[in-house]
Amino acid sequence: MEERLIYFDNAATVWPKPEGVYKFMDNFFRTHGVNPGRSGYDLAVEAGSLLDKTRKRLTKFFGGDEDAHERLVFGYNVSDALNLAIPGLVGQGDHVITTNLEHNSVIRPVNHRVRDFGAEATYLPFNAEGFIEPDAVRKAIRKNTRVVIVNHGSNVIGTIQPIQEIGAICREHGLTFIVDSAQTAGIVPINMKEMNIDVLAFTGHKALMGSMGIGGLSVRKHVGIRQVRSGGTGVRSVDPYHLTDYPWRLEYGTPNMMGVASLWAGQDWLDAQGIANVYRHEMMLAQKLVDGLRAIDGVKLYCCDHLDNHLSTILMNLEGSDPGNVGVMLDVDYSIATRTGLHCAPLVHRQLGTEEGDGGVRFSVGAFNTEADIAAAIAAVAGIAQWSRQRRFRDAHTNASAPTASR
Ligand SMILES: Cc1ncc(COP(=O)(O)O)c(C=O)c1O
């Protein structure tokens, strides 16, 4: 019988998805798999209505402007969304404040604006516990600062940033605040109005419980993102230029309706569970994991002395062992899936001092993990730690007793 994979790679993508998501997608594709918003027949209108309903539902879920749900635009994922927002808001000579916690989907578009378009950027370090100090944002503001971009929840060390406080500083100084919610949307409450978030970038395939290939931006009313792409919109075809009204302003071609359907069904599941309950479950497991790992000789944990304002993402290393090798042993010997390396967030590892050592081993606990999964993970790391200690002892012993060359 095939051994069951114990999945701890939920920060990469949440898997599996709720059964209702699979069923809804399958049914929608079979019964409504036509192009929405392009044609006037009933089925196309019905498909288009799911698109509209999902915009409204997500806008409400994110605490956006209720009367402007058309400003919820769909794209492929959060990287795609950030590649609309960053070039669309950061111009020549503009200064951007961002952080060492960012994923490459922020770092690279920002660096391209700096290298290729004469923008300036400041990367703020996180404190010893893994948090950005709001005051550091305030101190970094310059005359030409236009945009602040912060990763709401770290995909490496799991810390949740004080978005509301940073948002208040942005509001005070008239700066546009962009938040990358890849790790938090669907598991941590987000209220764009209360948190002063101007542009929220989200991805569908993580805690929102949707499929891969869907994500987008929720943009508040006062924010006009410059268009960097153009194409078909299905309406006003005679116009020789891309439409400037939302949502078409930032949408191009046929939308990913299967992805939209998955987000709709994901919302049904989240409503039924309550995101606070899902979060509580994941954090209960994360705490057990941290307690178990901490008791193992040679384990080093990063930024999880306490799990307040934390996601269920835990980074560790094993003394004397390459993280990549630990990941392979977890997979091959114990059927446990983790993610090792730099996690597309090199600045986090640079600041932690783990960049040179090939990063770390990341356990990301998800809604469908169990206490038995945690017990198996702790036992596996304990087994690898013991093996690694014995091997080092053997190597040291062998080297020490190796015959020396005769003079
Ligand atoms: C914080 C963060 N930002 C951006 C991304 C990129 O997400 P996607 O691949 O859905 O674009 C990830 C993915 O892990 C992430 O964790």
The ligand as a Gaussian input file, in Angstrom:
#p B3LYP/6-31G(d) Opt

LIG

0 1
 C        4.537000      36.350000       0.765000
 C        4.374000      35.812000      -0.618000
 N        4.255000      36.663000      -1.634000
 C        4.107000      36.236000      -2.887000
 C        4.050000      34.896000      -3.178000
 C        3.841000      34.448000      -4.594000
 O        2.597000      33.820000      -4.718000
 P        2.072000      33.330000      -6.123000
 O        3.005000      32.238000      -6.544000
 O        0.700000      32.841000      -5.860000
 O        2.125000      34.483000      -7.034000
 C        4.163000      33.964000      -2.166000
 C        4.162000      32.527000      -2.442000
 O        4.546000      31.705000      -1.675000
 C        4.321000      34.434000      -0.850000
 O        4.435000      33.595000       0.183000

